[in-house]
Each structure stands twice: as C-alpha cells, then as structure tokens.
C-alpha cells in the first residue's frame, strides 16, 4: 500500500511500482486524483483477482474547501468558472453558516459526478469528452456519506473530515456546498486517510519502496498479510485433498462452521489458495482460484 504523493496520477504510481517490483500485473483499489494524497491500496500479481471484492469499501478523508469560486473540475486543478467572490461574500461565510450548510450532506443521497471524472459515457471516460469540449451528460448516482464535519474555517478555506461510500466524489460535495452558500467553492486539498481496512499506518512512501527495488522478499514483507485481507470473510485452512479439488474448480468440504457465504481458503498460514462460496453446511465451491496446480 502506497502513501501517494501529490502531482501523480494513480496510474503513475502503478507504473512506478511495476518498475520497482518487476511485476507487470498491478492494479489500484480506488483512484486518487493527481492533486490528492494518501492511502492508495494496490494489488500485485495473482492478488489482482481479488480486486472485485474491494469495490464497495468506504473511504475516509481530510482536506480543505476553498470558497469564493468554483472550477470546471471542482478542484484546484481546474479553471475558475468566474471571478473570486470571496472579498464580496466572505463576510457572510462563517464557521456556523458553513457547518449549517454542510449538515445536509449526510446519509444516502443523490450526487452528480464531476464532468472531469472517470465515469464512462458509452464506454468513454467523461473527462476525455470534457477535455475535447464535448457535451458530458452524466446521471446522478446514489452515495452514502457517513460523516462530514467542518473542523475549522481559516479565511476562505474550511478544513473538513469525511467518510464517503465507494464511487462518491468529495469534489462534488465541495462544489455543491459552494452553490448552497451562494459564493462558489472548490476542493483545494484532499488527503485519504483510510480505504476500507487500509490505513495510513500501513502505507509506504514511494521513496521507501524504491530503496527495496529488486528485493522481492523485502517488498512482500511490507505487504498486508493475506489473512488480514477482506476481514468480512473467515479464513480456513484446507488439507491437501480439499485444496486439490478447489484448485481444479471442484467442490470440497472445509472445516468452516460459521454461516459466512464466502471464505478465504489457505494452504498453511500465508498461502491464499482462493475464495470459496458456501453451497451447504461445510461444502464449498471455488469462485476465485489464485493459481491452478493441476
């Protein structure tokens, strides 16, 4: 897991990790915009097969919203939509008024994604159409905001904390908050502190990882232990017979007595064999096999 620096796309980070680890198959679990920093979980090699199970993970952020004008991208990287109104409107924007306006951004709600986003329109990312000056017609999506707190207001910038569901845009919240207050606003800073179970405490800088280039064992030692992944799924260790069946796509009995619909299947303490679906009782069907050994 990487503590992403500002000024890089998530794809840039993946490309750098490919060079460091010599692993071609790498994916990220939730894009961070170039200006954003913080937790960027990555899956390497065979673990990319698990990416589908991380898609609903909630994200936590800290950051700042700059009042006075909005931008076409809803953040500081975009072009201003008009003049800076802070000098005229700033006196009416107080910590209390911002907190009052922010109160509606809680629970399940419809949110319009930014035109400059990765949302696809007929297979084309919206940001590509926007950059070409073409019309971008996006549909609102349901998101869930568990927590949104304005912690301070210093001049034209409000500091905040937020927990938002996967697929939600903090930029859109900043934009709409500016509209509600009548002065415009955009996201001026964003730092992701958590993505699902992944936190900053477990993240590593690119400089730290670059020092380990060519040392596969050292890089692996920094990775999250496989048994800590997807904590909602119990871990079960199979015997050679049941593991052989599962690796070849056949059903097998496992010593797992909870009622969990999906389990992580291991050979030993660390080797993840795959994900299996409960058929009945202790009978399981493999749904993801990390590798087939015949």
C-alpha positions in Angstrom: 0.0 0.0 0.0 1.3 3.4 -1.1 1.1 6.8 0.6 0.5 8.6 -2.7 2.2 12.0 -3.1 0.5 14.9 -4.8 1.1 15.6 -8.5 0.9 12.0 -9.6 -2.0 10.0 -11.1 -2.9 6.6 -9.7 -1.7 5.2 -13.0 1.7 6.9 -12.5 2.0 5.2 -9.1 1.2 1.8 -10.7 3.8 2.4 -13.4 6.4 3.2 -10.8 5.6 0.1 -8.8 5.9 -2.0 -11.9 9.5 -0.8 -12.2 10.2 -1.3 -8.6 8.8 -4.8 -8.2 9.2 -6.1 -11.8 5.6 -7.2 -11.6 3.5 -6.4 -14.7 0.1 -7.2 -13.1 -0.7 -4.4 -10.7 -3.9 -2.6 -10.0 -5.2 0.0 -7.6 -8.2 -0.2 -5.4 -9.9 3.2 -5.9 -8.4 6.0 -7.9 -7.0 9.2 -6.3 -6.9 12.4 -8.3 -3.5 13.8 -9.1 -3.8 16.6 -6.5 -4.9 14.1 -3.8 -2.5 12.4 -1.4 -2.7 9.5 1.0 -3.8 5.8 1.0 -3.7 4.1 -2.3 -4.1 0.3 -1.9 -2.5 -1.8 -4.7 -2.9 -5.4 -5.6 0.0 -7.2 -7.2 0.3 -10.4 -9.3 -2.3 -13.0 -8.5 -3.9 -10.8 -5.9 -5.4 -8.7 -8.7 -8.0 -11.4 -8.9 -9.4 -10.2 -5.6 -10.0 -6.6 -6.7 -13.7 -7.1 -7.2 -14.2 -7.7 -3.5 -12.8 -4.3 -2.6 -15.1 -2.2 -4.8 -17.6 -1.3 -2.1 -15.0 -0.1 0.5 -15.8 3.2 2.3 -13.1 5.9 2.1 -12.1 8.4 4.7 -10.6 11.8 4.0 -9.4 15.1 5.4 -8.9 18.2 3.3 -9.9 21.8 2.6 -12.6 23.5 0.7 -11.8 27.0 -0.8 -14.8 29.4 -1.0 -15.2 32.2 -3.5 -15.2 30.5 -6.9 -15.9 27.1 -8.4 -13.9 25.4 -11.1 -14.7 23.2 -14.1 -13.1 20.1 -12.4 -14.5 21.0 -8.9 -10.9 21.1 -7.5 -7.8 23.3 -7.5 -6.5 21.7 -10.7 -9.3 23.2 -12.8 -10.1 26.5 -14.4 -12.1 29.1 -12.4 -15.7 29.4 -13.6 -15.7 33.1 -12.8 -14.1 35.8 -10.6 -13.2 35.3 -7.0 -16.2 36.4 -4.9 -14.6 35.9 -1.5 -13.9 39.7 -0.9 -17.6 40.4 -1.5 -19.2 37.3 0.0 -16.7 36.3 2.6 -18.2 38.3 5.5 -21.4 36.1 5.2 -19.5 32.8 5.3 -18.8 31.9 8.9 -17.9 28.7 10.6 -21.5 28.4 11.8 -23.0 29.1 8.3 -20.7 26.6 6.7 -21.5 23.9 9.3 -25.2 24.6 8.8 -24.9 24.2 5.0 -22.8 21.1 5.4 -25.4 19.3 7.6 -27.5 18.2 4.6 -24.6 16.1 3.3 -25.3 13.1 5.4 -26.7 9.6 4.8 -27.8 8.3 1.4 -28.2 11.0 -1.3 -28.0 11.5 -5.0 -24.8 13.1 -6.2 -23.9 14.4 -9.6 -20.4 13.3 -10.6 -18.0 15.9 -12.0 -17.7 16.2 -15.8 -14.0 15.6 -15.3 -14.3 12.2 -13.8 -13.7 8.6 -14.8 -17.4 7.8 -15.2 -18.0 6.4 -18.6 -20.4 7.6 -21.2 -20.9 5.0 -24.0 -17.6 3.4 -23.0 -15.6 6.7 -23.0 -14.4 8.3 -19.7 -16.3 11.6 -19.1 -13.0 13.5 -18.6 -11.9 12.7 -22.1 -15.1 14.1 -23.6 -14.8 17.2 -21.4 -11.2 17.8 -22.4 -12.3 17.7 -26.1 -15.0 20.2 -25.4 -17.8 17.7 -26.0 -21.1 17.6 -24.1 -20.9 15.5 -20.9 -24.3 14.1 -19.8 -23.9 12.2 -16.6 -26.6 10.8 -14.4 -26.7 11.3 -10.6 -25.6 8.3 -8.5 -26.6 7.2 -5.0 -23.8 7.7 -2.5 -23.7 7.4 1.3 -21.9 10.0 3.4 -21.4 8.5 6.9 -19.5 11.6 8.3 -18.9 15.1 7.2 -17.6 17.6 9.7 -16.3 21.1 9.1 -13.5 21.3 11.7 -12.2 24.9 11.1 -12.5 28.0 8.9 -9.4 30.0 8.2 -10.0 32.9 5.8 -11.6 31.4 2.6 -10.7 27.8 3.4 -12.7 25.3 5.5 -11.0 22.2 6.9 -13.1 19.1 6.9 -13.2 15.4 7.7 -15.4 13.0 5.6 -16.3 9.3 5.3 -18.0 8.5 2.0 -19.0 5.4 0.1 -17.2 3.9 -2.8 -17.9 5.9 -6.0 -18.7 9.1 -4.2 -16.9 12.3 -5.1 -15.6 14.7 -2.4 -15.1 17.2 -5.2 -18.9 17.2 -5.8 -19.6 17.9 -2.2 -17.3 20.9 -2.2 -18.9 22.2 -5.4 -22.5 21.8 -4.1 -21.6 23.3 -0.8 -20.3 26.4 -2.6 -23.6 26.6 -4.6 -25.6 26.3 -1.4 -23.7 29.2 0.2 -24.0 31.3 -3.0 -20.3 32.1 -3.4 -18.9 29.0 -5.2 -16.3 26.7 -3.9 -13.9 24.0 -4.9 -11.8 21.3 -3.3 -8.4 22.8 -2.6 -6.7 19.9 -0.8 -7.5 16.2 -0.2 -5.8 13.5 1.8 -7.2 10.0 2.0 -6.6 8.5 5.5 -8.3 5.2 5.0 -9.7 3.0 2.2 -11.7 0.1 3.7 -9.4 -1.7 6.1 -6.3 0.0 4.8 -5.0 3.0 6.8 -2.1 5.4 6.6 -0.3 3.4 9.3 0.3 0.6 6.8 1.1 2.8 3.8 4.6 3.3 2.5 6.1 6.1 0.6 7.5 5.6 -3.0 10.9 6.6 -1.7 10.8 3.8 0.9 9.7 1.3 -1.8 12.3 2.5 -4.3 15.1 1.6 -1.8 13.8 -2.0 -1.9 13.8 -2.3 -5.8 14.9 -5.8 -6.8 14.4 -7.3 -3.4 11.1 -9.2 -3.8 11.2 -10.6 -0.2 11.6 -7.2 1.3 8.7 -5.8 -0.7 6.5 -8.8 0.2 7.3 -8.2 3.9 5.7 -4.7 3.6 2.5 -6.1 2.1 -0.6 -6.7 4.2 -0.7 -10.3 5.4 -3.2 -12.3 3.3 -5.2 -13.3 6.3 -5.8 -9.6 7.1 -7.4 -9.0 3.7 -11.2 -9.0 3.3 -11.8 -9.4 7.1 -15.5 -9.9 6.5 -14.6 -13.4 5.1 -13.5 -16.0 7.6 -10.1 -17.8 6.9 -10.0 -21.5 6.7 -7.1 -23.9 6.2 -7.7 -26.9 3.9 -6.0 -30.2 3.7 -4.2 -31.4 0.5 -7.2 -33.3 -0.8 -9.7 -30.5 -0.4 -7.2 -27.9 -1.7 -6.5 -30.0 -4.8 -10.3 -30.2 -5.6 -10.8 -26.5 -5.1 -7.7 -25.6 -7.3 -9.3 -27.6 -10.1 -12.7 -26.0 -9.8 -14.5 -28.8 -7.9 -16.5 -28.6 -4.7 -14.9 -29.6 -1.4 -15.6 -29.9 2.3 -13.8 -27.5 4.5 -13.6 -27.3 8.4 -15.5 -24.0 8.5 -18.7 -23.9 10.7 -19.8 -20.3 10.5 -22.7 -19.2 8.2 -20.5 -16.8 6.2 -21.3 -17.1 2.5 -17.7 -16.6 1.3 -14.5 -17.7 2.9 -10.7 -17.3 2.2 -9.1 -20.7 1.8 -5.4 -21.1 2.8 -2.7 -23.7 2.5 -0.7 -23.1 5.6 -0.6 -19.7 7.4 0.1 -17.4 4.5 -0.6 -19.0 1.1 -4.0 -17.9 -0.1 -5.5 -20.5 -2.4 -8.6 -18.6 -3.3 -12.2 -17.6 -2.3 -14.9 -20.2 -1.9 -18.7 -19.9 -1.8 -20.7 -22.0 0.7 -23.0 -24.4 -1.0 -24.5 -26.1 2.1 -23.0 -26.7 5.5 -19.3 -27.2 5.1 -19.5 -27.8 1.3 -17.8 -25.1 -0.8 -17.4 -24.2 -4.4 -14.4 -22.1 -5.5 -15.2 -18.7 -7.1 -11.7 -17.4 -7.3 -8.6 -19.6 -7.6 -5.3 -17.9 -7.2 -3.5 -20.5 -9.2 -4.2 -23.9 -10.7 -1.7 -26.6 -9.9 -3.3 -29.4 -11.7 
